[in-house]
């Protein structure tokens, strides 16, 4: 039961972050609740999958893909572009932690650490965090782009009709 509460808490904060980015990007007032709900479910999906030991890259991709798929018919019903619904919920998923750890390891490797063993550990950290960050960014890009490219306006109209 405790894990469900933690997942719901993280999902609420994901929705709040999505809402914050939506307000920052000046989304229409009529889309605020929808952006929050999409951010909530994106966070819920991502962190639930992480609890089941699904890799963060795949978890992020599935959550972003869900947001993009839901955004298309939602945008058609609410009469706003799908990007209004796709981008704000996805921005909190940008891998800031992995970027920070990569840059920190690079700085320590170049400027601070002289011990060979610790430098090798820093190289491992640079590549591990750097590639994780890179592939999370690729999964976000693919997760948003694929549904928007594959499901055009005419396809959505056929689905709803």
N, C-alpha and C positions, 0 to 999 in steps of 0.2 A: 504494500500500500504506500509505503514511503517513497518508493521509486516512481509511482504514478504521480504523486504530488510534485516531486522534483521535475519530472518530465513536463507536467502542466505549467510549472513555474517558468521553466526555460522557454516553453512555447509562448507563454504570455509575454516574456521579455523579447522574444523574437518578433512578436506582433508589434510591440511597442517600438522596437528599433525600426521595423519596416514602416510604421506610421511616422516616425521621426524623419526618416529619409524621404518619405512621400511628402510630408509638409515642407521639408527643405527644398524639394524639387517642385513645389507649388502645384501639386495635383489638384484636380477639381474637388470641391467639397463633397460632391455626391459619391466619390470613390473612396473616401477615408475609411469607412467601415470595411469595405471589401479588401482594401490593402492590408488592414490589420488582420483580418481573418486569414488571408493568404499567407501573411508572415507568420501567424500563429501555427497554421498547419505545416508550413515549410519547416519551422523549427521543431515541431512535434515529430514530423517524419524523420528529419535528419538525426535528432538526438535519440529517438527510439531505435533507429537502425544502429547507431553507435553503441547503444546498450546491448544490442544483440551481436556485438563484435563484427559488424560490417565495416569495412575500411572507410575512412573519412571521405575519400575521393568518390567512391560509389554512393555513399550516403548523401553526399552533397548533390551528386548528379540526379539521384532519384527525387530528392526534395525539390530541386530546381525544375526538373522535368515536370513534376506534378504542378508546380506553380504556373509554368508556361502552358500546359494543357488546359488547366482550368481558366486561365486568363483569356483564352481565345473566345469561347462562347460567352464568358462574362462580359468581355469588351463589346461583343456584338449586342448583348441585351441592354447594357448600360449606355451604349453609344459613345464609347471613348476608345482610343487606340489600345491594343493589347500591351504596349510598352508601359502604359500608365500602371498596369496591374502587375507586370512582370518584374520590372527593375527594382522598385523599393523593397519588396520582400526578399530579394536575392542579395542585395548589398551587404546585409549583416553576415552573410556567409563567406565574404572575402577573407582569405586566410591571413589575417594580420599577425596572428601569433607565429605562424611559420615564417613569414617575411621578417619579423622582428628577430627571431632566433637565427635566421640565416645571416642577416646583416650583423648581428652581434658576434656570431662566430667568425665571420670574415674580418671584422675589426680586430677581434682578439688574435686571430691568426696573423694578420699583417703587422699590427702595431705592438702587441703586448707579449704574447707567449713566445718563449725561446726554447722551452723544453720540447724535445722531439716527440716524445710519447703523447704529450698534451696537444701538440700540433696535429698529430695524426687523428686524435679524437675530434679536434676541431674540423678537420677536413671531412670526417664522417658526418659531423653535425651539419656542415655546410651543404653537403650533397643530399643528405636525408631530408632536412627541412626544406631545402631549395626545390628539390624535385616534388616533394609533397605539395608545396605551395604552387608550383607550376601546374601540376596535374589537377589540383582543386580548381584553379583558374580555368583550365581547359574544360573541366566537367561543368563549370558554371556556364561557360560560353556555349558548349554543345547542348546543355540542358535547356537553355533559353532559345537557341537558334533553331534546333531541329523541329520542335513543334510549330514555331512561327513560320518556318519555311515549308513544312509538309502540309500543314492545315491552313489553307488560304481561306479568304472570306467566302468564296463559293462553296468550299467543302463544309464549312461550319453551317452555312444555310441549309445544306443537304442533311446534315446531322440533326438540326433542330426541326426541320420540316417533316 
